[in-house]
C-alpha cells in the first residue's frame, strides 16, 4: 500500500508537467507553421506586386485595411475584419508576463485592428509603422514603473522613452485562434516586417523549441 501511495504521489506531481510540456510542444509546432506561412505569403506578395521592399506594401499612404486586402490574395482568409469594426480577434490576450496598468494587471484587446481569420483557425492582424516612408521612425511612449504607473518628472510631466525604429509594420498572430491559452509567448506572437526581411520580434522557439510565458490573471494588484 505504501508503495502504491508513493507511486500515486509521484504520478500526481509529474502528470501536470508532462501535460504542460505536451501542450507547449503542440503550440511550438503551430507557431512554426504560422511563421512559415507568414514569411512565404509576405515574399509572394512582394514578388507578385513588384515591390522593391516591404516598405512599399506598408506604404505611408496605405491604410491597414488596404494592406489586409493585398495580403488576403495570398492568405485566402475565411473572414476579413475592417479596422475599428472588430469580429476577428474577439477575445482578450495576456502579455507574456504580468502587465500592469495603474497598479493592476491587464490583458490586451486586439479586436479593433484590421485582421483576418485564416483557414487553419489562426487569427492575425496587421499594423503599419511606416510613418516616414522609409521604414525609419521614432517610437515614443510614457515611461512606467513596475506597477504600470506613469513616471513623472519634477514638473509633473510624463517621462518619455524614445527609440529609433526600422520596422515597416508588424503582424500579430494567434496560432490557434480563440482556443487558448491566448497569451503572448505561448500561442500569440509578433512578426516584425522590415524593409527586406520578416523576423520574429523576440521569440526564440524557432531555435530552441521553448516558449517563454508566465500565466497571470487580470485585475490583480
C-alpha positions as CSV (number, residue, x, y, z in Angstrom):
1,X,0.0,0.0,0.0
2,X,2.8,2.4,0.9
3,X,4.5,1.7,-2.5
4,X,1.2,2.3,-4.3
5,X,0.8,5.5,-2.4
6,X,4.3,6.7,-3.3
7,X,3.6,5.9,-7.0
8,X,0.3,7.9,-6.8
9,X,2.1,10.9,-5.3
10,X,4.8,10.8,-8.0
11,X,2.2,10.5,-10.7
12,X,0.2,13.4,-9.4
13,X,3.4,15.5,-9.3
14,X,4.7,14.6,-12.8
15,X,1.5,14.3,-14.8
16,X,0.7,18.1,-14.9
17,X,4.3,18.7,-16.0
18,X,4.0,16.2,-18.8
19,X,0.7,17.6,-19.9
20,X,2.2,21.2,-19.9
21,X,5.2,20.0,-22.0
22,X,2.9,18.3,-24.5
23,X,0.7,21.4,-24.8
24,X,3.8,23.6,-25.4
25,X,5.1,21.1,-28.0
26,X,1.8,21.4,-29.9
27,X,1.9,25.2,-29.7
28,X,5.5,25.3,-30.9
29,X,4.6,23.3,-33.9
30,X,1.7,25.6,-34.7
31,X,3.8,28.6,-34.2
32,X,6.5,27.4,-36.6
33,X,3.9,26.6,-39.2
34,X,2.3,30.1,-38.8
35,X,5.6,31.8,-39.0
36,X,6.4,29.9,-42.2
37,X,3.0,30.8,-43.6
38,X,3.5,34.5,-42.9
39,X,7.1,34.5,-44.3
40,X,6.1,32.8,-47.5
41,X,2.9,34.9,-48.0
42,X,4.9,38.1,-47.5
43,X,7.6,37.0,-50.0
44,X,5.0,36.1,-52.6
45,X,3.2,39.4,-52.1
46,X,6.4,41.3,-52.6
47,X,7.2,39.4,-55.8
48,X,3.7,39.4,-57.3
49,X,3.3,43.2,-56.7
50,X,6.9,44.1,-57.8
51,X,7.6,45.7,-54.5
52,X,11.2,46.8,-54.0
53,X,10.8,46.4,-50.3
54,X,8.1,45.6,-47.7
55,X,8.0,49.4,-47.2
56,X,6.1,49.5,-50.5
57,X,3.4,47.3,-49.0
58,X,3.3,49.2,-45.7
59,X,3.3,52.4,-47.6
60,X,2.8,55.6,-45.7
61,X,-0.3,56.4,-47.7
62,X,-1.9,52.9,-47.4
63,X,-4.3,52.1,-44.6
64,X,-4.2,48.8,-42.6
65,X,-7.4,47.8,-44.3
66,X,-5.8,48.2,-47.7
67,X,-2.7,46.2,-46.6
68,X,-5.0,43.4,-45.4
69,X,-6.8,43.4,-48.8
70,X,-3.5,43.0,-50.6
71,X,-2.3,40.2,-48.2
72,X,-5.6,38.4,-48.5
73,X,-4.7,37.4,-52.0
74,X,-2.0,35.1,-50.5
75,X,-3.6,34.2,-47.2
76,X,-7.1,33.5,-48.7
77,X,-8.8,34.0,-45.4
78,X,-12.2,32.8,-44.2
79,X,-13.0,36.3,-43.0
80,X,-11.6,39.8,-43.1
81,X,-12.3,42.3,-40.4
82,X,-12.1,46.1,-41.0
83,X,-10.1,48.3,-38.6
84,X,-12.3,49.6,-35.8
85,X,-15.1,47.1,-36.6
86,X,-13.9,44.0,-34.8
87,X,-15.1,40.5,-35.3
88,X,-11.9,38.6,-35.8
89,X,-9.8,38.8,-32.6
90,X,-12.8,38.7,-30.2
91,X,-11.0,37.6,-27.0
92,X,-8.5,39.3,-24.7
93,X,-4.9,38.3,-24.8
94,X,-2.4,38.1,-21.9
95,X,1.0,39.6,-22.1
96,X,4.0,37.2,-21.9
97,X,4.1,38.0,-18.2
98,X,2.0,40.1,-15.9
99,X,1.4,43.5,-17.4
100,X,0.3,46.3,-15.1
101,X,-1.7,49.5,-15.7
102,X,-2.3,51.9,-12.8
103,X,-1.4,49.2,-10.3
104,X,-3.5,46.3,-11.6
105,X,-2.7,43.5,-14.1
106,X,-4.3,43.8,-17.5
107,X,-4.9,41.9,-20.8
108,X,-4.6,43.2,-24.3
109,X,-7.6,43.9,-26.5
110,X,-6.7,43.5,-30.2
111,X,-10.3,43.3,-31.6
112,X,-10.2,46.8,-33.1
113,X,-7.4,46.1,-35.6
114,X,-7.6,45.2,-39.2
115,X,-7.4,41.4,-39.3
116,X,-8.2,38.0,-40.8
117,X,-9.3,34.6,-39.8
118,X,-7.4,32.0,-41.7
119,X,-8.4,28.5,-42.9
120,X,-6.4,26.8,-40.1
121,X,-8.3,28.7,-37.4
122,X,-5.4,31.1,-36.7
123,X,-6.2,34.8,-36.5
124,X,-3.9,37.7,-37.3
125,X,-3.9,41.5,-37.6
126,X,-1.6,43.9,-39.3
127,X,-0.3,47.3,-38.2
128,X,1.6,49.8,-40.3
129,X,4.5,51.7,-38.7
130,X,6.0,53.2,-41.8
131,X,5.2,56.8,-40.8
132,X,8.1,58.5,-42.7
133,X,8.0,56.4,-45.9
134,X,11.4,54.7,-45.4
135,X,10.6,52.3,-42.5
136,X,12.6,54.6,-40.2
137,X,10.7,56.3,-37.4
138,X,10.9,57.2,-33.7
139,X,8.9,55.2,-31.2
140,X,7.8,57.4,-28.2
141,X,5.8,56.4,-25.2
142,X,5.4,57.2,-21.5
143,X,7.8,55.6,-19.1
144,X,6.0,53.5,-16.4
145,X,7.1,51.8,-13.2
146,X,6.8,48.1,-12.5
147,X,3.1,48.6,-11.5
148,X,2.2,50.4,-14.6
149,X,2.0,53.9,-13.2
150,X,3.3,56.7,-15.4
151,X,6.7,58.1,-14.2
152,X,6.7,61.9,-14.0
153,X,9.5,64.5,-13.7
154,X,9.7,67.2,-11.1
155,X,7.2,69.3,-13.0
156,X,4.7,66.6,-13.2
157,X,5.1,65.8,-16.9
158,X,5.3,62.2,-18.1
159,X,8.9,61.0,-18.7
160,X,9.1,60.0,-22.3
161,X,11.0,57.0,-23.8
162,X,12.2,57.4,-27.4
163,X,13.8,54.8,-29.6
164,X,14.7,54.7,-33.3
165,X,12.8,52.0,-35.2
166,X,13.3,50.3,-38.6
167,X,10.1,48.3,-38.8
168,X,7.7,48.9,-41.7
169,X,5.0,47.2,-39.8
170,X,4.1,44.1,-37.9
171,X,1.8,41.1,-38.0
172,X,0.5,39.6,-34.7
173,X,-0.9,36.1,-34.9
174,X,-2.8,33.8,-32.5
175,X,-1.8,30.4,-33.9
176,X,-4.9,28.5,-32.7
177,X,-7.5,31.3,-32.5
178,X,-9.8,31.6,-29.6
179,X,-8.8,28.1,-28.3
180,X,-6.3,29.4,-25.7
181,X,-4.2,30.0,-23.8
182,X,-4.4,33.3,-25.6
183,X,-1.1,34.7,-24.4
184,X,1.9,36.3,-26.0
185,X,4.8,33.9,-26.0
186,X,2.5,30.9,-25.8
187,X,0.1,30.9,-28.8
188,X,0.4,34.5,-29.8
189,X,3.4,36.1,-31.5
190,X,4.6,39.3,-33.2
191,X,6.2,39.1,-36.6
192,X,8.2,42.2,-37.5
193,X,8.2,43.4,-41.1
194,X,11.4,45.2,-42.0
195,X,12.3,46.6,-45.4
196,X,13.9,43.4,-46.7
197,X,13.1,40.7,-44.2
198,X,10.5,39.2,-41.9
199,X,11.6,38.4,-38.4
200,X,10.2,37.2,-35.1
201,X,10.2,40.1,-32.6
202,X,12.0,38.4,-29.7
203,X,10.7,34.9,-29.6
204,X,13.3,32.0,-29.7
205,X,11.1,28.9,-30.4
206,X,12.5,28.6,-33.9
207,X,15.9,27.9,-32.5
208,X,15.4,26.3,-29.0
209,X,11.9,24.8,-29.1
210,X,10.9,26.6,-26.0
211,X,8.1,29.0,-25.1
212,X,8.6,31.8,-22.7
213,X,5.4,33.0,-20.8
214,X,4.1,33.3,-17.3
215,X,0.4,32.8,-16.6
216,X,-1.5,35.5,-14.7
217,X,-5.0,36.8,-14.1
218,X,-6.4,40.2,-14.9
219,X,-7.3,42.8,-12.3
220,X,-4.8,41.7,-9.6
221,X,-2.7,44.2,-7.6
